[in-house]
Amino acid sequence: MRKILRVAAAQMFAAAFVLAALSAPANADTTESDADIAAEWQTVWDTYHFTDTTPPAPDSGRSRVTNSISVDIDSPMPSTFYKYSDFNNHIGRNPFLKRVVTHKEWLAAPTLYRNLTAIEEIPYEGTIVVSKTHAQQRLHANGFYYETDSWSQPNVVTHQKIDFTPLPGGKTRVTENLTFEADSSLIDFVAANGTASHQQLQTALKQAIESGEL
């Protein structure tokens, strides 16, 4: 069922990306450099202020849903924290994620900041649609948690806080608190499929960490 939901979500978002691409000015050179992607990240940051956690106004036409999911991993902290929080380790475990472009990384003690873009390639009606999620990740190693705020088409904002709790026997519980914000007509679909996608990734990371692959 989760796989079906994920495919359905991919098709919906891919359709949105196709429409956006068709409505954009034609460009003979479709290959984007990392500098181009960084410039787009900055435009999205300036336009959508996606780290702002203020709830949508009642008359804005946008809504918010928060879900929480957990997984227990047979691996100790802080090793689990660093492996799980490295988005490059998500490549190949998120079925569409192809690469992560880090635009800037800096330490404002004790927090490590990363401005990045996750690039997915989504099959849609015989073609490949490139999806970009622009994000800021903040790692709090002193408290073993990290936060991520992001924006992607069709104007979906997410706020995440991922907590790592040590368990007896050298295990770690990872709890993802996920807040999705989107147009009210899409919010239920976005939240359901976004949560299912994170659950799928949790399972894949658990298997990779426990097997020693990571």
Protein Blocks (a to p, Z undefined) as FASTA:
>chain_A
ZZmmmmmmmmmmmmmmmmmmmmpccdfblcdcfklmmmmmmmmmmmnopmbccdcdfklo
pacdddddddddddddfklmmmmmmmklmgojamkbmbdcdfbdcdddfbdcdddddddd
ddeehiacdddddddddddfknopadddddddehiacdddddddddehhiacdddddddd
ddfklmmmmmmmmmmmmmmmmmmmmmmmmnomZZ
